Amino acid sequence: MNLKTIFFVSTIIIIIIAIISCSNNNSETVHKQQRSIKPLNANTAISNSPLPKGAKPLHSLPANVIGYVKKNYPGYSIIIAVSDPLCSGDDAIDLSIIKLNLPDLSLIFKPDGTFVQQEEDVPLNTAPDLIQSILKTKFSNYSAGNQIEKLTLANKTVQYLVDLNNGSVSKEVIFSTEGNVVCEN
């Protein structure tokens, strides 16, 4: 292969990579980018780069948060921690964790490090039929998408969080497994 051919092929590859990496900025793309972040441990902060908006350096987390993850989610790596209010409006820390060949999870803690819940994205069709029926009737003007969040609370009860959209209006609704609205905002 001559030098012009190598240069041409290299240029094409670089352009393709640039196009792929500049794809749309929806939540799935952001989620995939989060997976590419080097996993962090308790003694590491994101170094040499600014933290994303709302992110917290891991060394600033309450010590019991890191201990909780190590004890209850062995082998999982902490990806990022962000401030994210609960449905009630109370402050909370949302910790994203990953483990190869297992679902990505979010763990929610109060600012003092008390565990609140585990969140896992699941297909909408795995929610109880009653919740799916309520979405079609009471929230018929809204679209729910194909995924919801299964919330496993500290006391092991399960709830489902649904992000609903109607044009520019969006809301979160949390349901009990019995179909009762626990929180709506």
Secondary structure, 3 states (H helix, E strand, C coil): CCHHHHHHHHHHHHHHHHHHHCCCCCHHHHHHHHHHCCCECCCCCCCCCCCCCCEECHHHCCHHHHHHHHHHCCCCEEEEEEECCCCCCCCCEEEEEECCCCCCEEEEECCCCCEEEEEEEEEHHHCCHHHHHHHHHCCCCCECCCEEEEEEECCCCEEEEEEEEECCEEEEEEEECCCCEEEEC
